[in-house]
């Protein structure tokens, strides 16, 4: 069944490259091939079973789609690096601010949740057949093997595709010297407009879900805002505070903070009061001018 513009899922990075209308046109012309779907089905189930994730019910922590998706692997998801983590000898590379995607080695690109990405033929034709690639769609600036072995293998597979305009390429890797090296590399990359650093244990096999051998390092900014309201919690936070609505200093724009609170701070008698000033941490401002990934730190004491 062909996809309409409202139904098709496209990648913003490819859209920027070719134009949104062109990418939607490709999606509308594309039909799902039953033979392609069935050829991937056995691989998908085998890979999920190997990772103990045959009945995955979500992608946030498991990194995989449902049984009907064509995702050939359960993708590995990075945990956040802590300065106490020993990462000397790990592979270190720039963290790209793109869209995570998987090339199934046959004909399609997939999101980490198992949704098909409608890419133009010239794009998928430039990717290697028979090799599953897990990477990042980025515009601008065998599964049980360890990362070092997989790195050598993917370099060998892509060597014939290595041109200045290559669609797929291996990101440069540096052997990490430890905490100071991480912070120096983070400073260098962010100063050049990059997002952060990725760290991978060289001896770890590829595993789906949130894993401790794949870490991400990003630079965060601390700021203050005024509490304008509270939001009821859901799920395990039902009956207590779920988030606080805040007003930014200066711009007056409103945004929500829903993480960083202890269980005690979520109780209504302990929630940051309306009108109080809170300190929060965030990664960057969105195009709308509000904080991305804000996290509560503390209530600022009265002066």
FIMINU-230559 format. One record per residue (C-alpha): residue in one letter; x, y, z; residue number from 1. Coordinates in Angstrom, 3 decimals, decimal comma, padded with zeros to 6 digits, m for minus. Layout:
r rest = A | X = X | Y = Y | Z = Z | nr = NUM
...
This chain:
r rest = X | X = 000,000 | Y = 000,000 | Z = 000,000 | nr = 1
r rest = X | X = 001,456 | Y = 003,356 | Z = m000,973 | nr = 2
r rest = X | X = 002,086 | Y = 005,999 | Z = 001,675 | nr = 3
r rest = X | X = 000,437 | Y = 009,415 | Z = 001,636 | nr = 4
r rest = X | X = 002,264 | Y = 012,570 | Z = 002,688 | nr = 5
r rest = X | X = 000,550 | Y = 012,460 | Z = 006,056 | nr = 6
r rest = X | X = 001,493 | Y = 008,808 | Z = 006,671 | nr = 7
r rest = X | X = 005,061 | Y = 008,602 | Z = 005,386 | nr = 8
r rest = X | X = 007,964 | Y = 008,875 | Z = 007,809 | nr = 9
r rest = X | X = 010,872 | Y = 010,787 | Z = 006,317 | nr = 10
r rest = X | X = 014,260 | Y = 011,987 | Z = 007,575 | nr = 11
r rest = X | X = 014,768 | Y = 015,724 | Z = 008,042 | nr = 12
r rest = X | X = 018,453 | Y = 015,386 | Z = 007,076 | nr = 13
r rest = X | X = 017,596 | Y = 013,820 | Z = 003,706 | nr = 14
r rest = X | X = 014,792 | Y = 016,376 | Z = 003,300 | nr = 15
r rest = X | X = 017,305 | Y = 019,201 | Z = 003,730 | nr = 16
r rest = X | X = 019,508 | Y = 017,581 | Z = 001,089 | nr = 17
r rest = X | X = 016,832 | Y = 016,935 | Z = m001,595 | nr = 18
r rest = X | X = 013,813 | Y = 018,976 | Z = m000,538 | nr = 19
r rest = X | X = 010,768 | Y = 017,777 | Z = 001,381 | nr = 20
r rest = X | X = 008,492 | Y = 017,423 | Z = m001,652 | nr = 21
r rest = X | X = 010,994 | Y = 015,178 | Z = m003,458 | nr = 22
r rest = X | X = 011,370 | Y = 012,868 | Z = m000,466 | nr = 23
r rest = X | X = 007,600 | Y = 012,656 | Z = 000,068 | nr = 24
r rest = X | X = 007,234 | Y = 011,826 | Z = m003,619 | nr = 25
r rest = X | X = 009,646 | Y = 008,912 | Z = m003,214 | nr = 26
r rest = X | X = 007,659 | Y = 007,699 | Z = m000,207 | nr = 27
r rest = X | X = 004,362 | Y = 007,943 | Z = m002,071 | nr = 28
r rest = X | X = 005,742 | Y = 005,934 | Z = m005,004 | nr = 29
r rest = X | X = 007,231 | Y = 003,276 | Z = m002,750 | nr = 30
r rest = X | X = 005,228 | Y = 000,143 | Z = m001,979 | nr = 31
r rest = X | X = 006,074 | Y = m002,363 | Z = 000,705 | nr = 32
r rest = X | X = 007,311 | Y = m005,563 | Z = m000,908 | nr = 33
r rest = X | X = 006,012 | Y = m008,721 | Z = 000,736 | nr = 34
r rest = X | X = 009,050 | Y = m010,687 | Z = m000,444 | nr = 35
r rest = X | X = 011,477 | Y = m008,126 | Z = 001,015 | nr = 36
r rest = X | X = 009,578 | Y = m008,065 | Z = 004,322 | nr = 37
r rest = X | X = 009,562 | Y = m011,858 | Z = 004,582 | nr = 38
r rest = X | X = 013,261 | Y = m012,139 | Z = 003,710 | nr = 39
r rest = X | X = 014,094 | Y = m009,886 | Z = 006,654 | nr = 40
r rest = X | X = 011,643 | Y = m011,546 | Z = 009,054 | nr = 41
r rest = X | X = 013,843 | Y = m014,524 | Z = 009,871 | nr = 42
r rest = X | X = 016,914 | Y = m012,317 | Z = 010,402 | nr = 43
r rest = X | X = 014,943 | Y = m009,908 | Z = 012,591 | nr = 44
r rest = X | X = 013,541 | Y = m012,630 | Z = 014,851 | nr = 45
r rest = X | X = 016,863 | Y = m014,448 | Z = 015,081 | nr = 46
r rest = X | X = 018,728 | Y = m011,310 | Z = 016,087 | nr = 47
r rest = X | X = 016,062 | Y = m010,345 | Z = 018,659 | nr = 48
r rest = X | X = 016,034 | Y = m013,835 | Z = 020,137 | nr = 49
r rest = X | X = 019,809 | Y = m013,762 | Z = 020,475 | nr = 50
r rest = X | X = 019,510 | Y = m010,544 | Z = 022,474 | nr = 51
r rest = X | X = 016,709 | Y = m011,925 | Z = 024,664 | nr = 52
r rest = X | X = 014,307 | Y = m009,386 | Z = 023,224 | nr = 53
r rest = X | X = 011,824 | Y = m011,432 | Z = 021,198 | nr = 54
r rest = X | X = 008,864 | Y = m009,605 | Z = 022,745 | nr = 55
r rest = X | X = 010,240 | Y = m006,060 | Z = 022,927 | nr = 56
r rest = X | X = 007,514 | Y = m003,647 | Z = 024,000 | nr = 57
r rest = X | X = 009,240 | Y = m000,347 | Z = 023,341 | nr = 58
r rest = X | X = 012,330 | Y = 001,324 | Z = 021,964 | nr = 59
r rest = X | X = 013,316 | Y = 003,779 | Z = 024,699 | nr = 60
r rest = X | X = 015,503 | Y = 001,330 | Z = 026,589 | nr = 61
r rest = X | X = 015,401 | Y = m001,768 | Z = 024,395 | nr = 62
r rest = X | X = 016,347 | Y = m000,003 | Z = 021,172 | nr = 63
r rest = X | X = 014,092 | Y = m002,032 | Z = 018,891 | nr = 64
r rest = X | X = 010,761 | Y = m002,032 | Z = 017,166 | nr = 65
r rest = X | X = 007,866 | Y = m004,457 | Z = 017,318 | nr = 66
r rest = X | X = 007,670 | Y = m007,880 | Z = 015,655 | nr = 67
r rest = X | X = 006,201 | Y = m006,408 | Z = 012,471 | nr = 68
r rest = X | X = 009,099 | Y = m004,044 | Z = 011,827 | nr = 69
r rest = X | X = 011,922 | Y = m004,865 | Z = 009,420 | nr = 70
r rest = X | X = 014,626 | Y = m003,750 | Z = 011,846 | nr = 71
r rest = X | X = 017,362 | Y = m006,418 | Z = 011,511 | nr = 72
r rest = X | X = 018,976 | Y = m005,760 | Z = 014,915 | nr = 73
r rest = X | X = 018,089 | Y = m004,442 | Z = 018,351 | nr = 74
r rest = X | X = 020,217 | Y = m001,301 | Z = 018,433 | nr = 75
r rest = X | X = 022,676 | Y = m000,398 | Z = 021,194 | nr = 76
r rest = X | X = 021,778 | Y = 002,738 | Z = 023,179 | nr = 77
r rest = X | X = 024,398 | Y = 004,795 | Z = 024,992 | nr = 78
r rest = X | X = 024,396 | Y = 005,527 | Z = 028,698 | nr = 79
r rest = X | X = 025,700 | Y = 008,864 | Z = 029,974 | nr = 80
r rest = X | X = 029,407 | Y = 009,000 | Z = 030,866 | nr = 81
r rest = X | X = 030,277 | Y = 009,886 | Z = 034,454 | nr = 82
r rest = X | X = 033,683 | Y = 011,347 | Z = 035,268 | nr = 83
r rest = X | X = 034,245 | Y = 008,445 | Z = 037,669 | nr = 84
r rest = X | X = 033,962 | Y = 005,959 | Z = 034,751 | nr = 85
r rest = X | X = 037,328 | Y = 004,565 | Z = 033,654 | nr = 86
r rest = X | X = 037,443 | Y = 004,712 | Z = 029,846 | nr = 87
r rest = X | X = 041,176 | Y = 004,699 | Z = 029,114 | nr = 88
r rest = X | X = 041,786 | Y = 002,546 | Z = 026,049 | nr = 89
r rest = X | X = 038,216 | Y = 002,928 | Z = 024,746 | nr = 90
r rest = X | X = 037,488 | Y = 004,191 | Z = 021,223 | nr = 91
r rest = X | X = 036,467 | Y = 007,849 | Z = 021,180 | nr = 92
r rest = X | X = 034,754 | Y = 009,738 | Z = 018,362 | nr = 93
r rest = X | X = 032,603 | Y = 012,786 | Z = 017,806 | nr = 94
r rest = X | X = 028,928 | Y = 012,451 | Z = 018,746 | nr = 95
r rest = X | X = 026,950 | Y = 013,500 | Z = 015,693 | nr = 96
r rest = X | X = 023,715 | Y = 015,474 | Z = 016,106 | nr = 97
r rest = X | X = 021,777 | Y = 013,507 | Z = 013,512 | nr = 98
r rest = X | X = 019,178 | Y = 010,763 | Z = 013,321 | nr = 99
r rest = X | X = 020,004 | Y = 007,207 | Z = 014,388 | nr = 100
r rest = X | X = 019,354 | Y = 004,742 | Z = 011,582 | nr = 101
r rest = X | X = 020,004 | Y = 001,149 | Z = 010,551 | nr = 102
r rest = X | X = 020,712 | Y = m000,031 | Z = 006,976 | nr = 103
r rest = X | X = 019,348 | Y = m003,568 | Z = 006,687 | nr = 104
r rest = X | X = 021,862 | Y = m004,643 | Z = 004,042 | nr = 105
r rest = X | X = 019,042 | Y = m005,276 | Z = 001,559 | nr = 106
r rest = X | X = 017,130 | Y = m002,210 | Z = 000,455 | nr = 107
r rest = X | X = 015,818 | Y = m000,132 | Z = 003,364 | nr = 108
r rest = X | X = 016,780 | Y = 002,245 | Z = 006,162 | nr = 109
r rest = X | X = 015,074 | Y = 002,014 | Z = 009,572 | nr = 110
r rest = X | X = 014,797 | Y = 004,155 | Z = 012,689 | nr = 111
r rest = X | X = 015,944 | Y = 002,627 | Z = 015,969 | nr = 112
r rest = X | X = 012,260 | Y = 001,983 | Z = 016,773 | nr = 113
r rest = X | X = 011,744 | Y = m000,050 | Z = 013,611 | nr = 114
r rest = X | X = 010,015 | Y = 002,576 | Z = 011,452 | nr = 115
r rest = X | X = 011,036 | Y = 002,672 | Z = 007,807 | nr = 116
r rest = X | X = 012,891 | Y = 005,788 | Z = 006,612 | nr = 117
r rest = X | X = 011,976 | Y = 006,698 | Z = 003,045 | nr = 118
r rest = X | X = 015,300 | Y = 007,528 | Z = 001,413 | nr = 119
r rest = X | X = 015,818 | Y = 008,194 | Z = m002,313 | nr = 120
r rest = X | X = 017,212 | Y = 005,419 | Z = m004,500 | nr = 121
r rest = X | X = 020,527 | Y = 007,214 | Z = m005,104 | nr = 122
r rest = X | X = 021,104 | Y = 007,130 | Z = m001,343 | nr = 123
r rest = X | X = 020,353 | Y = 003,448 | Z = m000,691 | nr = 124
r rest = X | X = 022,102 | Y = 002,377 | Z = m003,923 | nr = 125
r rest = X | X = 025,334 | Y = 003,733 | Z = m002,443 | nr = 126
r rest = X | X = 025,146 | Y = 001,446 | Z = 000,610 | nr = 127
r rest = X | X = 026,748 | Y = m002,043 | Z = 000,725 | nr = 128
r rest = X | X = 024,529 | Y = m005,074 | Z = 000,153 | nr = 129
r rest = X | X = 024,729 | Y = m007,937 | Z = 002,633 | nr = 130
r rest = X | X = 026,080 | Y = m005,833 | Z = 005,510 | nr = 131
r rest = X | X = 023,915 | Y = m004,362 | Z = 008,281 | nr = 132
r rest = X | X = 025,094 | Y = m000,862 | Z = 009,260 | nr = 133
r rest = X | X = 024,113 | Y = 000,947 | Z = 012,465 | nr = 134
r rest = X | X = 024,926 | Y = 004,635 | Z = 012,280 | nr = 135
r rest = X | X = 023,732 | Y = 008,210 | Z = 012,132 | nr = 136
r rest = X | X = 022,032 | Y = 010,094 | Z = 009,308 | nr = 137
r rest = X | X = 023,910 | Y = 013,362 | Z = 009,434 | nr = 138
r rest = X | X = 024,034 | Y = 016,427 | Z = 007,199 | nr = 139
r rest = X | X = 026,950 | Y = 018,852 | Z = 007,838 | nr = 140
r rest = X | X = 029,500 | Y = 019,473 | Z = 010,253 | nr = 141
r rest = X | X = 028,870 | Y = m010,268 | Z = 012,656 | nr = 142
r rest = X | X = 026,893 | Y = m009,148 | Z = 015,690 | nr = 143
r rest = X | X = 028,782 | Y = m010,906 | Z = 018,542 | nr = 144
r rest = X | X = 032,192 | Y = m009,496 | Z = 017,564 | nr = 145
r rest = X | X = 033,823 | Y = m006,797 | Z = 019,700 | nr = 146
r rest = X | X = 033,896 | Y = m003,170 | Z = 018,563 | nr = 147
r rest = X | X = 037,527 | Y = m003,247 | Z = 017,418 | nr = 148
r rest = X | X = 036,788 | Y = m006,234 | Z = 015,140 | nr = 149
r rest = X | X = 033,560 | Y = m004,677 | Z = 013,852 | nr = 150
r rest = X | X = 035,443 | Y = m001,454 | Z = 013,135 | nr = 151
r rest = X | X = 037,984 | Y = m003,307 | Z = 010,986 | nr = 152
r rest = X | X = 035,201 | Y = m005,209 | Z = 009,210 | nr = 153
r rest = X | X = 033,150 | Y = m002,136 | Z = 008,325 | nr = 154
r rest = X | X = 036,278 | Y = m000,329 | Z = 007,091 | nr = 155
r rest = X | X = 036,977 | Y = m003,277 | Z = 004,797 | nr = 156
r rest = X | X = 033,369 | Y = m003,359 | Z = 003,539 | nr = 157
r rest = X | X = 033,253 | Y = 000,380 | Z = 002,831 | nr = 158
r rest = X | X = 036,736 | Y = 000,743 | Z = 001,321 | nr = 159
r rest = X | X = 035,322 | Y = 000,512 | Z = m002,183 | nr = 160
r rest = X | X = 032,828 | Y = 003,244 | Z = m001,380 | nr = 161
r rest = X | X = 035,366 | Y = 005,703 | Z = 000,045 | nr = 162
r rest = X | X = 034,997 | Y = 008,900 | Z = m001,984 | nr = 163
r rest = X | X = 034,607 | Y = 012,544 | Z = m000,921 | nr = 164
r rest = X | X = 030,855 | Y = 012,218 | Z = m001,574 | nr = 165
r rest = X | X = 030,364 | Y = 008,803 | Z = 000,067 | nr = 166
r rest = X | X = 026,946 | Y = 008,227 | Z = 001,619 | nr = 167
r rest = X | X = 028,401 | Y = 005,912 | Z = 004,312 | nr = 168
r rest = X | X = 031,775 | Y = 006,385 | Z = 005,911 | nr = 169
r rest = X | X = 033,565 | Y = 005,312 | Z = 009,086 | nr = 170
r rest = X | X = 033,895 | Y = 008,085 | Z = 011,650 | nr = 171
r rest = X | X = 037,516 | Y = 008,660 | Z = 012,818 | nr = 172
r rest = X | X = 038,256 | Y = 006,896 | Z = 016,102 | nr = 173
r rest = X | X = 040,805 | Y = 007,953 | Z = 018,733 | nr = 174
r rest = X | X = 042,077 | Y = 005,754 | Z = 021,571 | nr = 175
r rest = X | X = 040,986 | Y = 007,496 | Z = 024,769 | nr = 176
r rest = X | X = 043,683 | Y = 008,353 | Z = 027,303 | nr = 177
r rest = X | X = 041,288 | Y = 008,816 | Z = 030,235 | nr = 178
r rest = X | X = 039,171 | Y = 011,486 | Z = 031,909 | nr = 179
r rest = X | X = 041,337 | Y = 014,491 | Z = 030,936 | nr = 180
r rest = X | X = 041,461 | Y = 013,339 | Z = 027,323 | nr = 181
r rest = X | X = 037,647 | Y = 013,032 | Z = 027,239 | nr = 182
r rest = X | X = 037,154 | Y = 016,570 | Z = 028,551 | nr = 183
r rest = X | X = 039,755 | Y = 018,002 | Z = 026,155 | nr = 184
r rest = X | X = 038,117 | Y = 016,285 | Z = 023,173 | nr = 185
r rest = X | X = 034,669 | Y = 017,439 | Z = 024,331 | nr = 186
r rest = X | X = 035,891 | Y = 021,040 | Z = 024,494 | nr = 187
r rest = X | X = 037,470 | Y = 020,825 | Z = 021,030 | nr = 188
r rest = X | X = 034,402 | Y = 019,273 | Z = 019,378 | nr = 189
r rest = X | X = 031,844 | Y = 021,609 | Z = 020,970 | nr = 190
r rest = X | X = 033,998 | Y = 024,656 | Z = 020,159 | nr = 191
r rest = X | X = 033,802 | Y = 023,585 | Z = 016,504 | nr = 192
r rest = X | X = 030,012 | Y = 023,336 | Z = 016,708 | nr = 193
r rest = X | X = 029,791 | Y = 019,584 | Z = 017,379 | nr = 194
r rest = X | X = 027,426 | Y = 017,944 | Z = 019,857 | nr = 195
r rest = X | X = 029,704 | Y = 015,816 | Z = 022,028 | nr = 196
r rest = X | X = 031,780 | Y = 012,646 | Z = 022,340 | nr = 197
r rest = X | X = 030,978 | Y = 008,930 | Z = 022,034 | nr = 198
r rest = X | X = 032,973 | Y = 006,256 | Z = 023,897 | nr = 199
r rest = X | X = 032,991 | Y = 002,530 | Z = 023,056 | nr = 200
r rest = X | X = 034,699 | Y = m000,320 | Z = 024,864 | nr = 201
r rest = X | X = 036,974 | Y = m002,074 | Z = 022,326 | nr = 202
r rest = X | X = 036,259 | Y = m005,549 | Z = 023,742 | nr = 203
r rest = X | X = 032,464 | Y = m005,321 | Z = 024,045 | nr = 204
r rest = X | X = 030,166 | Y = m007,296 | Z = 021,712 | nr = 205
r rest = X | X = 027,264 | Y = m005,518 | Z = 020,038 | nr = 206
r rest = X | X = 024,236 | Y = m005,692 | Z = 022,344 | nr = 207
r rest = X | X = 020,830 | Y = m004,094 | Z = 021,945 | nr = 208
r rest = X | X = 019,279 | Y = m001,813 | Z = 024,535 | nr = 209
r rest = X | X = 020,858 | Y = 000,627 | Z = 026,998 | nr = 210
r rest = X | X = 024,408 | Y = m000,656 | Z = 027,554 | nr = 211
r rest = X | X = 027,327 | Y = 000,327 | Z = 029,791 | nr = 212
r rest = X | X = 030,008 | Y = m000,212 | Z = 027,137 | nr = 213
r rest = X | X = 028,666 | Y = 002,613 | Z = 024,937 | nr = 214
r rest = X | X = 028,750 | Y = 006,046 | Z = 026,577 | nr = 215
r rest = X | X = 027,879 | Y = 009,563 | Z = 025,454 | nr = 216
r rest = X | X = 029,384 | Y = 012,820 | Z = 026,709 | nr = 217
r rest = X | X = 027,686 | Y = 016,152 | Z = 026,115 | nr = 218
r rest = X | X = 028,266 | Y = 019,637 | Z = 027,452 | nr = 219
r rest = X | X = 025,425 | Y = 021,064 | Z = 029,511 | nr = 220
r rest = X | X = 024,573 | Y = 024,612 | Z = 030,550 | nr = 221
r rest = X | X = 023,226 | Y = 025,732 | Z = 033,929 | nr = 222
r rest = X | X = 020,596 | Y = 028,496 | Z = 034,140 | nr = 223
r rest = X | X = 017,720 | Y = 029,741 | Z = 036,287 | nr = 224
r rest = X | X = 013,966 | Y = 030,056 | Z = 035,725 | nr = 225
r rest = X | X = 010,833 | Y = 030,988 | Z = 037,685 | nr = 226
r rest = X | X = 008,279 | Y = 028,291 | Z = 038,539 | nr = 227
r rest = X | X = 004,927 | Y = 029,143 | Z = 036,919 | nr = 228
r rest = X | X = 002,952 | Y = 025,986 | Z = 037,670 | nr = 229
r rest = X | X = 002,885 | Y = 022,245 | Z = 038,320 | nr = 230
r rest = X | X = 001,841 | Y = 019,253 | Z = 036,242 | nr = 231
r rest = X | X = 000,253 | Y = 016,106 | Z = 037,639 | nr = 232
r rest = X | X = 002,411 | Y = 012,996 | Z = 037,488 | nr = 233
r rest = X | X = 001,560 | Y = 009,866 | Z = 035,524 | nr = 234
r rest = X | X = 002,490 | Y = 006,213 | Z = 035,897 | nr = 235
r rest = X | X = 004,703 | Y = 005,661 | Z = 038,924 | nr = 236
r rest = X | X = 004,471 | Y = 009,400 | Z = 039,684 | nr = 237
r rest = X | X = 000,675 | Y = 009,335 | Z = 039,752 | nr = 238
r rest = X | X = m000,690 | Y = 011,297 | Z = 042,720 | nr = 239
r rest = X | X = 002,329 | Y = 013,564 | Z = 042,964 | nr = 240
r rest = X | X = 004,197 | Y = 016,138 | Z = 040,889 | nr = 241
r rest = X | X = 005,208 | Y = 015,085 | Z = 037,388 | nr = 242
r rest = X | X = 006,817 | Y = 018,291 | Z = 036,158 | nr = 243
r rest = X | X = 007,099 | Y = 022,020 | Z = 036,793 | nr = 244
r rest = X | X = 006,187 | Y = 024,694 | Z = 034,262 | nr = 245
r rest = X | X = 008,851 | Y = 027,401 | Z = 034,190 | nr = 246
r rest = X | X = 009,342 | Y = 030,875 | Z = 032,731 | nr = 247
r rest = X | X = 012,751 | Y = 031,673 | Z = 031,250 | nr = 248
r rest = X | X = 014,667 | Y = 034,662 | Z = 032,503 | nr = 249
r rest = X | X = 014,891 | Y = 037,345 | Z = 029,838 | nr = 250
r rest = X | X = 012,777 | Y = 035,906 | Z = 027,008 | nr = 251
r rest = X | X = 009,803 | Y = 034,983 | Z = 029,208 | nr = 252
r rest = X | X = 009,223 | Y = 031,805 | Z = 027,206 | nr = 253
r rest = X | X = 007,714 | Y = 028,872 | Z = 029,059 | nr = 254
r rest = X | X = 008,994 | Y = 025,308 | Z = 029,153 | nr = 255
r rest = X | X = 008,631 | Y = 022,188 | Z = 031,286 | nr = 256
r rest = X | X = 011,123 | Y = 020,421 | Z = 033,571 | nr = 257
r rest = X | X = 010,221 | Y = 016,810 | Z = 034,325 | nr = 258
r rest = X | X = 013,521 | Y = 015,180 | Z = 035,305 | nr = 259
r rest = X | X = 016,150 | Y = 015,589 | Z = 038,006 | nr = 260
r rest = X | X = 013,735 | Y = 015,419 | Z = 040,954 | nr = 261
r rest = X | X = 014,043 | Y = 012,936 | Z = 043,805 | nr = 262
r rest = X | X = 010,954 | Y = 011,003 | Z = 044,882 | nr = 263
r rest = X | X = 010,751 | Y = 013,223 | Z = 047,967 | nr = 264
r rest = X | X = 010,845 | Y = 016,395 | Z = 045,862 | nr = 265
r rest = X | X = 007,903 | Y = 015,119 | Z = 043,809 | nr = 266
r rest = X | X = 005,634 | Y = 015,036 | Z = 046,867 | nr = 267
r rest = X | X = 003,284 | Y = 018,011 | Z = 046,706 | nr = 268
r rest = X | X = 004,432 | Y = 019,459 | Z = 050,017 | nr = 269
r rest = X | X = 008,042 | Y = 019,455 | Z = 048,779 | nr = 270
r rest = X | X = 007,532 | Y = 020,531 | Z = 045,146 | nr = 271
r rest = X | X = 009,187 | Y = 023,824 | Z = 044,121 | nr = 272
r rest = X | X = 006,573 | Y = 026,496 | Z = 044,949 | nr = 273
r rest = X | X = 005,071 | Y = 028,730 | Z = 042,290 | nr = 274
r rest = X | X = 007,059 | Y = 031,954 | Z = 042,115 | nr = 275
r rest = X | X = 010,290 | Y = 030,389 | Z = 043,352 | nr = 276
r rest = X | X = 013,470 | Y = 030,427 | Z = 041,275 | nr = 277
r rest = X | X = 015,041 | Y = 027,103 | Z = 040,326 | nr = 278
r rest = X | X = 018,422 | Y = 026,219 | Z = 038,889 | nr = 279
r rest = X | X = 018,306 | Y = 023,749 | Z = 036,008 | nr = 280
r rest = X | X = 020,711 | Y = 022,199 | Z = 033,521 | nr = 281
r rest = X | X = 020,117 | Y = 021,822 | Z = 029,782 | nr = 282
r rest = X | X = 021,986 | Y = 020,854 | Z = 026,633 | nr = 283
r rest = X | X = 021,177 | Y = 023,707 | Z = 024,254 | nr = 284
r rest = X | X = 018,318 | Y = 025,933 | Z = 023,094 | nr = 285
r rest = X | X = 015,938 | Y = 024,526 | Z = 020,489 | nr = 286
r rest = X | X = 015,028 | Y = 026,451 | Z = 017,340 | nr = 287
r rest = X | X = 011,992 | Y = 027,682 | Z = 019,316 | nr = 288
r rest = X | X = 014,351 | Y = 029,217 | Z = 021,864 | nr = 289
r rest = X | X = 013,529 | Y = 026,929 | Z = 024,810 | nr = 290
r rest = X | X = 015,902 | Y = 024,585 | Z = 026,685 | nr = 291
r rest = X | X = 016,492 | Y = 021,098 | Z = 025,257 | nr = 292
r rest = X | X = 016,658 | Y = 018,263 | Z = 027,832 | nr = 293
r rest = X | X = 016,225 | Y = 020,488 | Z = 030,930 | nr = 294
r rest = X | X = 016,882 | Y = 018,798 | Z = 034,272 | nr = 295
r rest = X | X = 016,135 | Y = 020,185 | Z = 037,752 | nr = 296
r rest = X | X = 019,105 | Y = 020,862 | Z = 040,045 | nr = 297
r rest = X | X = 017,839 | Y = 022,864 | Z = 043,037 | nr = 298
r rest = X | X = 015,628 | Y = 025,653 | Z = 044,344 | nr = 299
r rest = X | X = 017,658 | Y = 028,856 | Z = 044,625 | nr = 300
r rest = X | X = 017,794 | Y = 029,992 | Z = 048,265 | nr = 301
r rest = X | X = 016,191 | Y = 033,320 | Z = 049,084 | nr = 302
r rest = X | X = 018,760 | Y = 036,112 | Z = 049,271 | nr = 303
